[in-house]
């Protein structure tokens, strides 16, 4: 069995969902591979070795030397640390020609994460072919918790999506909005299932987490979004004498280059998480850490909050938003969340996901 997802080492959530889906599928079959098909997705030195880059370095255009010395180096270290997680936990099959592996696996599963978001198809022909599993026979194509994550399909891609979706053996989506797009394009009702990270328990995630070497046990608020913290976060930190640790602070290499296992630890042990990251919200819920969602839409970027909306509705946390720097909750309500229903909801959703996979893959499982 093989997984096809976003194949890079740039994102904590992507690596964690890949690990979770692999772990869950191993309840069905001992060998589960993840297909890596694009050599150019890694952050490679050759990206700065073009003639244009060399000229920019020589004349120091837009402080290019500073970028190489600081931001680029930090980015390389961060990706190296994420890569170590992939090497340790993900069973990867590096493929040069996808057409040659169509008979090597019984099924191919695309998902989770934003595999069907065309804004992320930087090499469109390759990515669209891979992530819709077009290299494999139609009877082997299964989508688990696939995400489109944008409000609508671009007009010039509607027919491609329609044809590709109709060629899938079985489809499940991660967001309600994605299921609605599939319905509009194909007329088919498809189930909405949870992100793979929710298929593993808190205890299973605790087995892989690591304490950062720099951490001395102090209390902190963890932020994971671009931009400055809102006054809400700053005031809570000041009132309680807590630190604010920002995972997106490129000037703090310890934080910015955190390992994947440290990402999980830092979320579990925070007094509060403030984020616009879907997976940071997921792990806050799973680890029973109070959190707030920063509702921020970048200029020129599509609003992709549907995945978080679906998650918060599932667990009943729709009021956890900071909108335009403001929140309707009191400090007490922010810091004391009711997580008593999380485990029951998680078990129910695992059962639904298990039922979908068993039917789609013609398999039975007994140990989960």
C-alpha positions, -999 to +999 in steps of 0.1 A: +000+000+000+013+035-008+006+070+003+009+100-020+010+134-002+029+166-003+065+154-004+088+179+013+103+187+046+089+223+049+060+218+073+054+202+107+017+194+101+024+177+068+050+154+083+029+146+113-002+137+092+020+115+069+033+097+100-002+093+114-018+079+083+011+055+078+008+043+114-030+038+111-027+019+078-002-004+093-031-019+113-042-033+079-009-042+063+027-044+075+043-025+046+031+010+039+052+033+018+051+070+011+058+079-025+082+108-031+081+118-067+095+154-070+133+159-064+128+197-066+106+200-036+135+200-011+151+233-001+184+228-021+215+249-024+212+249-062+182+273-058+206+301-050+233+292-076+217+307-106+234+335-125+207+359-113+214+349-077+251+353-081+247+388-095+223+397-066+250+385-042+278+405-059+259+438-059+241+429-026+207+437-041+179+440-015+204+430+012+208+396-005+240+388+015+221+393+048+194+369+035+219+342+027+237+346+060+207+347+082+173+337+068+185+312+043+208+295+067+181+293+094+157+279+068+182+252+058+187+242+095+149+241+101+143+219+070+173+197+080+156+191+114+123+183+098+140+160+074+154+140+103+119+132+113+110+119+078+141+098+077+134+083+112+097+077+109+084+077+073+090+047+051+097+065+018+099+051-017+118+076-039+104+073-075+118+088-107+089+076-129+054+072-114+042+051-143+066+023-133+051+017-099+014+013-109+016-025-104+039-025-073+011-016-048-024-029-042-038+006-035-026+042-036-040+066-011-038+104-018-041+126+013-043+141+037-033+178+037-039+201+008-031+176-020-059+190-041-052+227-036-041+239-071-024+269-056+002+245-043+008+228-076+041+245-084+049+219-110+013+216-122+015+187-146+035+165-122+016+175-091-019+171-105-010+137-120+006+125-088-020+138-063-050+125-083-031+092-087-035+093-125-005+070-129-024+041-112-054+021-124-087+037-114-096+008-091-065+015-070-072+052-065-084+062-030-085+096-013-084+098+025-092+132+040-081+150+009-082+188+012-088+214-015-088+242+011-099+270-012-135+283-017-138+274-053-120+256-082-105+279-108-127+279-139-098+267-161-094+236-139-130+226-133-131+200-161-098+185-149-111+182-114-144+168-126-128+141-146-102+133-120-127+130-092-149+107-113-120+084-119-113+078-081-124+045-066-133+061-033-132+097-020-133+111+015-126+148+023-112+166+053-135+197+051-172+201+045-164+228+020-143+203+001-171+177+001-194+204-012-171+212-041-169+175-050-207+174-049-210+204-072-186+190-097-196+154-097-230+151-081-215+126-056-219+128-018-186+120-002-179+116+035-160+141+056-134+123+078-108+136+102-072+145+095-050+114+101-033+131+132-067+127+150-065+089+144-037+086+170-042+091+207-026+116+230-006+087+245+007+076+210+018+112+203+036+115+236+058+085+227+075+105+199+077+140+215+111+155+226+120+182+251+139+210+234+175+212+247+171+249+254+139+246+274+144+251+312+108+244+324+095+280+324+058+287+316+050+301+282+025+310+256+033+294+222+024+314+191+026+300+156+016+325+130+031+354+110+028+388+124+028+403+160+008+388+189-024+406+196-028+426+229-048+397+243-018+374+241+006+400+254-016+410+283-021+373+294+017+368+293+024+399+313-003+392+339+010+357+345+047+364+340+049+339+311+072+340+282+059+342+246+076+317+223+070+324+186+077+294+163+078+317+133+105+340+148+134+336+123+157+356+146+154+328+173+170+298+157+162+275+187+125+280+181+124+285+143+144+253+137+124+232+162+123+195+154+089+179+146+090+160+179+097+193+197+067+209+180+044+183+196+061+188+230+059+226+229+022+225+221+014+200+249+033+219+276+022+255+267-001+274+289-018+286+257-014+282+220-022+311+196-022+301+160-036+301+125-022+267+117-047+238+113-024+212+128-014+234+157-051+235+165-054+197+161-025+191+185-038+216+210-071+197+211-054+163+213-030+173+240-057+193+259-039+226+257-060+258+257-057+276+223-069+305+203-072+308+165-059+339+149-082+347+120-058+363+095-061+365+057-030+375+038-033+399+010-033+380-023-040+346-006-072+327-007-091+323+026-083+288+037-100+288+071-126+261+061-103+234+074-102+250+109-139+258+108-147+221+103-123+211+131-137+236+156-173+226+148-165+189+152-152+195+188-175+224+197-148+251+199-162+276+175-157+305+200-119+302+201-112+329+175-093+362+177-108+384+150-091+417+142-072+414+175-103+409+196-118+379+214-152+375+231-139+352+258-127+363+292-092+355+304-106+327+325-125+312+296-094+315+274-072+296+298-097+270+310-111+249+283-134+219+286-116+189+270-139+163+286-156+153+253-124+152+231-117+115+236-152+103+229-154+125+197-120+112+187-131+075+191-162+081+171-143+097+143-117+070+143-145+045+139-159+064+109-125+066+093-118+030+099-152+021+083-143+042+052-108+027+048-120-009+053-147-005+026-124+014+002-095-010+006-115-042+009-097-050+041-105-058+078-086-047+109-089-060+144-062-044+165-074-008+166 
